[in-house]
Amino acid sequence: MGRRNHYHVYVIELSGDVLHEGKFRKCNPDYIPGKPCVYVGMTGLDPDVRFDKHKAGIQSNRYVLLYGLRLRPDLYEVYNPMPYDGARDMEVELAIGLREAGYGVWQA
């Protein structure tokens, strides 16, 4: 893997308790009850390392810090690694696709 292609998209499953957050609910009007709630991000780090940093409160997203359960490699592994521009675009596309499938999605 060249230095140029070291970026990753990743998906973190969130506890269903995140649905008690008004801002999260407002951003997911078509959420289908029972579908997972997730956070979609991109990083230049290994997704495992980035998840640990979120949970430690280091450059963390609030929803991941409070509600993050586990990585969901089944939803992102096929795309990684990639160049920065590809990861930036894929983060948005992946979030849109999951939201259209009824997931509750937060993308920073």
C-alpha positions in Angstrom: 0.0 0.0 0.0 1.6 3.2 -1.1 1.5 6.3 1.1 -0.8 7.9 -1.5 -3.5 5.2 -1.0 -3.6 5.0 2.8 -7.1 6.4 3.5 -10.1 4.5 4.7 -13.8 4.9 5.1 -15.3 3.3 8.2 -18.6 2.6 9.8 -19.3 2.5 13.5 -22.5 1.0 14.8 -24.2 3.2 17.4 -26.5 2.2 20.2 -30.2 2.7 19.5 -30.1 5.1 22.4 -28.8 7.7 19.9 -32.4 7.9 18.6 -33.2 9.9 21.8 -31.0 12.7 20.4 -33.3 15.2 18.6 -30.6 16.3 16.1 -29.8 12.7 15.1 -33.5 12.0 14.6 -34.0 15.2 12.6 -31.2 14.2 10.2 -32.8 10.8 9.7 -36.5 11.4 8.9 -36.7 8.1 6.8 -35.1 5.9 9.5 -36.7 2.4 9.5 -37.2 1.2 13.1 -35.0 -1.8 13.8 -32.3 -0.9 11.3 -28.9 -0.1 12.7 -27.8 3.5 13.6 -24.2 4.2 12.4 -21.5 6.8 12.1 -19.7 7.0 8.8 -16.2 8.6 8.7 -12.9 8.6 6.8 -9.4 8.5 8.2 -5.7 8.2 7.2 -5.4 5.8 10.2 -6.4 2.1 10.4 -10.1 2.1 11.3 -9.4 0.1 14.5 -7.0 2.8 15.7 -9.5 5.6 14.7 -12.3 3.9 16.6 -10.1 3.6 19.7 -9.4 7.3 19.5 -13.1 8.2 19.2 -13.8 6.1 22.3 -10.9 7.7 24.2 -12.3 11.2 23.4 -9.4 12.1 21.1 -10.8 14.1 18.1 -14.0 12.2 18.8 -17.5 12.6 17.4 -19.9 13.1 20.3 -22.3 10.3 19.1 -19.4 7.8 18.7 -18.0 8.8 22.1 -21.4 8.3 23.8 -23.1 5.6 21.7 -20.3 3.9 19.7 -20.5 0.1 20.0 -18.3 -1.5 17.3 -16.8 -1.2 13.8 -18.9 -2.6 11.0 -16.3 -3.8 8.5 -19.0 -5.7 6.6 -20.2 -2.3 5.4 -16.9 -0.7 4.4 -13.9 -3.2 4.0 -14.4 -3.7 0.3 -13.6 0.0 -0.4 -10.3 0.3 1.5 -7.6 1.5 1.1 -7.9 4.4 -1.3 -6.5 7.9 -2.1 -7.7 10.9 -0.1 -10.1 12.2 -2.7 -11.7 8.7 -3.1 -12.2 8.3 0.6 -13.6 11.8 0.9 -16.2 11.1 -1.8 -16.9 7.5 -0.6 -17.6 8.7 2.9 -20.5 10.8 1.5 -21.7 8.1 -0.9 -21.6 5.4 1.7 -23.6 7.6 4.2 -26.2 8.4 1.5 -26.5 4.7 0.5 -27.0 3.6 4.1 -29.5 6.3 4.8 -31.5 5.4 1.7 -31.5 1.8 3.0 -33.2 3.0 6.2 -30.3 3.2 8.5 -29.9 6.0 11.0 -26.7 7.7 9.8 -24.5 10.4 11.2 -21.7 11.6 8.9 -19.3 14.4 10.1 
